[in-house]
């Protein structure tokens, strides 16, 4: 074996020792040079293939730098945070041609690769959980998430008032947007609600709501990463598990079979089937988000043992594969196409940054404290029931959970986001009319 290793050439040794987004170092450098040429000539195909090639390479670079640079890795969210910030900066500085950015935005947002990614993760996370653990976690999680949101709303609004904002602005333009469930399903309908009550342009109001969401999300990415880093050996850290084991409770770990094409195909179709069912229910009850229906259906299916073990394993295998292969690419796409750095820099103020910081810290502490009271691990509940609700919805959830290595909590994150966000939209519509 050692003789074989010594006979290997320099390129082969580099391929083994240096890997970027799971691609060997030499091959990755060649692909990076090819991307530079394609972007420089503005010759990137305007389709899914062009977008995926660019995102995998750029995401790989951002994650490699973020996860191997001491200060970035240890204190600023690593590759997950860098992918969002650097991607947005690349677009703002014109380093990526506008046509390529539009193509990436179409792939991520309009063609909804993001939604496909989250569907795969939700089914995987729920179906591979122990049934008893899932049911007990779900019942305890929602009160924690809602309680943390209420506490964060009160504290952030009061701090905003102390910094010179009136209550209306602090509550409706800072606190509510951060907890509305993101952009497409959050501040966009919230801005429309405000616009109708105030007889103003929804676009102008959206520009006022956008900065709070983005800043809070970036701080949540960094905060969740630091929380995990500083509690690695603490009993408060469930190492990715949400519910604490009590006497007599046995937490079963799911061991998946070796990855195979048949189960990957079946897993994809299981995930998409639940997604279709969620959309059917949304068709009849449009006031409830399709993802909320989907999460409920998967939990019920798991709770009543309706999905055979083969298909559960298949869905889990497919979700794991999607996470492994595309997380850096997705986060790079979010930065490049969905976070407008120019708009953010034009409207940001130190008061807004401080309010966002207070909100993330408060909702994290409240989520951890309430989680402990309800029998959850404080670290996991602080992230999934707290900080995750100061994010850009699905995009922000992925970034926060990626930075904290808690992707298994995606179903709980989406649950809190969607249901909590819907409540915020209703309250926002009522308060803007009253105030």
Residue, then its C-alpha position, 0 to 999 in steps of 0.5 A: x500500500x505504501x509502495x502504491x502511494x509513493x508511486x503516485x504523481x504530484x497531481x494525484x497526491x494533491x487530489x487526495x489531500x486537498x478537496x474543495x466541495x468534495x472535488x479533488x484540488x487539481x480538478x477543482x482548479x481546472x473547473x474554476x479556471x473554466x468558470x472564469x473564462x466562461x464568465x469573462x466571455x459572458x458565455x455561461x449557458x442561460x439554463x440550469x446547467x450553467x447556473x449549477x456549474x457556477x454555483x458549485x464552483x463559487x460555493x466551493x471557493x466560499x466554503x473552502x475559504x470560510x472554513x479554513x480561515x481562522x477568524x472566519x471559521x471560529x467567530x464569523x459563521x465560516x463558509x455558510x456566512x461567507x457564501x452569503x456575504x461574499x456572493x452578494x458582494x461579488x454581485x454588487x461589485x460586478x464581478x459576476x456578469x448581470x446575465x449570469x446573476x439573472x440566470x442564477x436567480x431564475x434557477x434558485x428562486x423562479x424555478x425554485x431549486x431552493x424549495x426542492x432542496x427544503x422539501x428533500x430535507x424536511x422529509x429526510x429529517x422527519x422520516x429518519x427520526x425516532x417516532x416517539x422522539x418526533x411526537x414528543x419534540x413537536x408538541x414541546x417545540x411550538x410553545x418554545x418558538x412562539x414564546x421566544x418570538x413574543x419575548x423578542x418582540x417586546x424587548x426589541x421594540x423597547x430597545x428601538x424606542x430607547x434608541x429614538x424610534x417610536x413604538x410603531x416603527x420599532x414594532x412594525x418596521x424592525x421587529x415584525x419583519x425579522x420574524x415574518x418568515x422570510x421574504x417571499x412568504x414574509x415581508x412581501x405580503x407584509x409590505x402589501x398589508x402595510x401599503x393597503x392600510x397606509x395608501x402607499x407603494x408596497x415597493x417603498x415599504x418593502x425597501x424599509x423592511x428588507x434591511x432588518x431581515x438581512x442583518x438579523x439573518x447574518x447575525x443569526x448565522x454568526x450567533x448560532x455558529x458561536x453558540x455551538x462552538x462554545x458549548x461543544x462539551x456542555x450538557x446543554x448541547x444535544x449534538x443535533x438532538x432536540x429532545x432530552x432523553x428521560x428515564x425509560x426513553x430510548x433514542x434509536x439512531x437510524x442507520x441507513x443502508x449503503x447509498x444506491x440508485x434505486x433508493x435515491x429514486x424512491x426517496x426523491x419521489x416520496x419527498x415530492x409526493x408529500x410536497x404534492x399533497x401539501x400543495x393540494x391542501x393549500x389549493x383548498x385552504x390557501x391561508x395556510x402555507x403549503x410547507x406547513x401542510x407538508x410538515x404536518x402530513x409527514x409528521x402524521x405519516x411518521x406518527x401512524x407508521x404509514x410509510x414502510x421502512x424501505x421508503x423512510x430510508x429512501x427519503x432519508x438517503x435522498x435528503x442526505x445526498x442533496x445536503x451533501x452535494x448542494x448546500x454550498x452551491x445553494x448558499x452562494x446562490x442566495x448571496x449572489x441573487x437574493x441579497x442586495x448588498x447595495x440596497x442594504x448599505x444604503x439603508x442600514x443604520x447603527x440603530x437598526x444593527x443594534x436592534x437586530x443584534x438585540x433581537x437575535x440575542x434575545x430570541x436565542x436566550x429565550x428559546x434556550x431558556x424555554x426549551x430547557x423548561x420544556x425538556x429540550x436541549x437549550x442549544x438546539x432550542x435556542x437555534x431552531x426555536x429562537x435564532x431561526x425565527x430571525x431569518x430570511x425564511x427557507x433561505x435563512x434556515x438553511x444558512x443558520x442550520x448549515x453554520x451550526x451543523x444542525x441540518x437535522x432540525x430543518x423540519x422544526x425550523x420550517x414549522x416555527x417559521x411558517x406558522x409563526x410567520x403567518x401569525x406575524x402577518x395577521x398581527x401586522x395587518x391588525x396593528x398597522x390599521x390600529x396604529 
